[in-house]
């Protein structure tokens, strides 16, 4: 299973996924896909949305399983932040992927360096 980072949602909506990864991302998005509640907030809270792009983003998220915060994710966020300099939204996304044993799909691998995660970067391959 996969957890999509906000940047992948944006690249998908803007049709900016690299050609070699389009099919893989389509397969992930095909039925139901997972995102953190943070990604929902980041995507829909973008101030640059036009009314049309906001509606498109909102509609797109109807197919997502939006994973909220529970005690295990919160405890993992706390541990990540105590041990590593990481922004709170990235820590929540990392903890959500880690707790659920999901592959994190992101272009921003550096934001998650030093954290035990499986990452798929559609712009560079996977690790």
C-alpha angles and dihedrals in degrees: 000000000000140000114205120218118223093253092061091052090052094047090049094049090048091047091239101130110125113260093243091058102040095096093047092051091046089054091051091048096039100101117357126345134191128239134165119250084244091063090052090052093046095047098044094035094060107126093209095067118125114214088258096050091047091052090047091051093046091050091047091055092056086083094051129098100225110208114211130199120282130171094269093052091045092050090049091050090052092051093047092050093046092053103035140032100247133146115253095243091051091047090053092049092046092047092049091053093043097048091049094042090236130150111250112227108207143135091213099076091155091063088064102037115137093025120112100246138128106237131194114196108189088195095057109014125258139296 
